[in-house]
Amino acid sequence: MGKKEFTKKLSPDGDDRLRIKINIEKGKVTDIVVQFESKIKDKWYPIVRYDCSHGFFHRDVLTPTGEKTKQPIPIENLKDALTYAEQDIKDRWEWYKDKFKKGMK
């Protein structure tokens, strides 16, 4: 089994990043986690996470209080799911961050 884990910067200052974990067996993607994290007031927060930890591919949108909204995404092929998750976060990370920050006190 091959495991890959890496981060990609989303903002020029490095305070917004994409953390990606991929498990591969026999050349096939078997598990993924794609998480958007942001450094706000010197602390890292997970804001959006895509994974298949409950037996299906889904997006968790997190709040500053630790609550999360689980949204199933009907993509069966995990390679396609990985592409979808990464592109969604790259396209909307600023929107996700603004929404998260509005929930902070």
N, C-alpha and C positions, 0 to 999 in steps of 0.2 A: 504494500500500500504506500502510495506517495502522498506526502502532505506538503502543501505550499502555504506560506503565510507571509504577507507583505502589506505595506501601507503605501498610499499615494497621497500626495499633498493636493488639496483642492483650492486653497487660498495661497496667495504669494507669501504671506507671513508664516505659513505653516500651522496656523491655529485651527485649521479645518482639514480633516483627513478622512480618507477612506481606508478602512482596515478590511483586508480580504483573507479568508481562509478557505482552502480548497483541498478536499480529499479525492484521490484518484486511485482506482483499482483497475488493473488490466486495461489501462488507457481510457477508462470511462470515469467521468465525474460522478462521485457517489455522495458527496456532502459538501455544502457551501455555507459560508457565513459572510455577508457583506454588510459592514456597519459604518455608518457615518458618525464621526465623533468630532466635537468642537471644544476648544479650550476657551472657557468663559470665566473671567475673573480668576485666572491662574489655576483653574481646575478643569480636567477633562470630563466631558459628559457624552454618553452615548445618546444619540438623538433618533436615528432610524436604523433598524436592523432587518435584513432579509436573511431567512434561513429556512431549513426544513426539519427543525427539531421535533415537531409534533407529527411527523409522518406526511406533511404536505408543505409545499412552498408557500411562504407567507411573508408579509411585511409587518413588523412591530414598530409603531410610532410611539416613542417614549415621551414622558413629561418630566419636568424637574422634580416632581414628587415621587417618581418611580413607577407611576401607572403606565400601562401600555395598551394600545389599541391594536388588536391582531386583525389583519386584513388578508384573507386567502387570495392567492394569485394563481389562476388556472394554467400554469405552465408545468408540464410533466418532465420535459428534458432539462436536466440540471445545467447543462452547458448553456442552453438558451436562457434559463433562469438567471444564471450568473451575468450574462450579457445585459439582460433586462435590468437587474438590480443595480449594476454599476452605472448604466446609462441614466437611470432614473435619478440616482443620487447626484451624478455629475450635472444633470440638467436642473435639479431643484434644491440643491443643498442650501442655498441662501434662504429660500422660502421655508424649508424645514427648520432652519436655525432661527429665523425670525419668529415663527410660530412657537418654538420651544422657549425662546427668551421672553415672550409675552406671558408665559405661564410662571415665570420666576417672580419671587416677591422681593 
